[in-house]
Amino acid sequence: MSPTHSLPLLLLLISLLLISTSTGSSDSDRVSELQSLQSRSKTGVIHLDDHSVSRYLTSTKTPRPYYLLIFFDATQLHDKSELQLKTLHSEFSLLAQSFVANNPDPSPSSPNLFFCDIEFKESQQSFALFGVNALPHIRLVAPHQSPKQSEQMDQGDFSRLAESMADFIQAKTKLNVGPIHRPPFLSTKQVAFIVLATLVWIPFAIKKIVKGETLLHDPKLWLSGSVFIYFFSVSGAMHNIIRKMPMFLADRNDPNKLIFFYQGSGMQLGAEGFAVGFLYTIVGLLLAFVTHLLVKVRNLNVQRFVMIVALFVSFWAVKKVVYLDNWKTGYGIHGFWPSGWK
């Protein structure tokens, strides 16, 4: 091959090499910048605006060497308790802190994951870019995705707050988030104060117990406690506490509308559990009233009237529970006459 023909080919190879080198350098620079921003953030969440969204998303070539999990926020809506933006942002920050603590040395063979937030007033163009028109809203942008192609986290994916967000990340990215490091419920000073107060109170408590003058000797307290435990058991309150289920959700189609009953057997909101528990408690209290108090009434007409009312209310309550179960799960409950009655 003559030098005249080899020169253009050599220049082409050098150009491709330079482009490849500059692209790799640009990607590594962006990763370094994001790691620096993450380390300087107290919560591990990187605050983005329209300029930084362009820098780390729209002006980059895919695939990028990192995932971005973005929380869309609006400070003017923090006072709307039904949206739970402050709570969700706090859980998002806790998730970011836990991920960074559990993964101090990310694997060079897998993409990085960075947690970011965007505020509406500062970055309205970014909200429009992602097509966000309702909050709460969380998006995962994969290395090969554009903002429009990114995957939205459903309400069920943050119903258990940081724990369910971690499940979403692990399912979509195959990255291990690790355990969520929640701060202790009480600080060291608070624990010390409680211990000291308990030690001071013990002698007075012993004196009251010996005299039988404590609340534990009051039958009304035990009655109230029994009703509370029964309600706590049948309302699914322990399920709500363990899984951190919200009382209600905001409707995705209408943020001003609240959802108290979630159709589907995969999730139960706190409000619907309490509603069913209230219906069960009504039936239980009526049964206790009929078997322990109504039998002491001497007037038969009063007994019959109260019994009919109690049966009617109990039938109505059980019917509502059966209807809700059928609406949520699709399973039906049917009654059958005894075979001997046919």
Buried (B, 14 or more C-beta within 10 A) or exposed (E): EEEEEEEEEEEEEEEEEEEEEEEEEEBEEBBEBBBEBBEEBEBBBBBBBBEBBBBBBEEBEEEBBBBBBBBBBBEEBBEBEBBBBBBBBBBBBBBBBBBBEBBEEBEEEEBBBBBBBBBBEBBEEBBEBBEBEEBBBBBBBBBEBBBEEBEBBEBBBBBBBBBBBBBBBEEBBEBEBBEBEEEEEEEEEEEEEEEEEEEEEEEEEEEEEEEEEEEEEEEEEEEEEEBEEBBBEBBBBEEBEEBBBBBBBBBBEEBEEBBEEBEEEEBBBBBBBBBBBEBBBBBBBBEBEBEEEBEEEEEEEEBEEBEEEBEEBBEEBBEEBBEBBEEBEEEEEEEEEEEEEE
